Amino acid sequence: MVSITRLKPVNRHLLIIPHIKKNETQSGVVLPEDYQPERDEFVEATVIDVADDCGKQFSPLRYGTIDSEKKVIVQRSMILEVKTSDRSHHLILENYV
């Protein structure tokens, strides 16, 4: 069995780590399982890798050395989660950055 340590993005996608805040309540109120709290439309993310066919404006994200240089704002609803046997990877199309 092959283990994927890091997914390689293709087709104008970026591999990211989204910075999603957990909505936890301290009040102890029980909510229905299907309850979805209001979420921000955009979230900050750190870029891990960039597909080779992404626009030239994304080149600095591929080669940046400082984490603050690799931060982007993405549309939360367009983040794709790819689950493998041992990990979850998050991808976003360059149009949604």
Residue pairs with C-beta under 8 A, 6 or more apart in sequence:
1 85
3 84
3 85
3 86
4 84
4 87
6 15
6 48
6 49
6 89
7 15
7 82
7 84
7 89
7 91
8 15
8 49
9 15
9 49
9 50
9 51
9 91
10 51
10 52
10 53
11 51
11 53
12 51
12 53
12 54
12 55
12 93
12 94
12 95
13 51
13 54
13 80
13 91
13 92
13 93
13 94
14 47
14 49
14 50
14 51
14 54
14 58
14 61
14 72
14 91
14 92
14 93
14 94
14 97
15 47
15 48
15 49
15 50
15 89
15 90
15 91
16 45
16 46
16 47
16 48
16 72
16 74
16 79
16 90
16 91
16 92
17 45
17 46
17 48
17 90
18 43
18 44
18 45
18 74
18 76
18 79
18 90
19 43
19 44
19 45
19 46
20 43
20 76
23 37
39 76
40 76
41 75
41 76
41 77
42 73
42 74
42 75
42 76
43 73
43 74
43 76
43 79
44 71
44 72
44 73
44 74
45 71
45 72
45 73
45 74
45 79
45 90
45 92
46 67
46 70
46 71
46 72
47 61
47 62
47 64
47 70
47 71
47 72
48 70
49 62
50 58
50 59
50 61
50 62
51 94
54 94
55 94
58 94
58 97
60 69
61 69
61 70
61 72
64 70
72 97
73 97
74 92
74 96
74 97
75 92
75 96
78 92
78 93
78 96
79 90
79 91
79 92
80 90
80 91
80 92
81 88
81 89
81 90
82 88
82 89
82 90
82 91
83 89
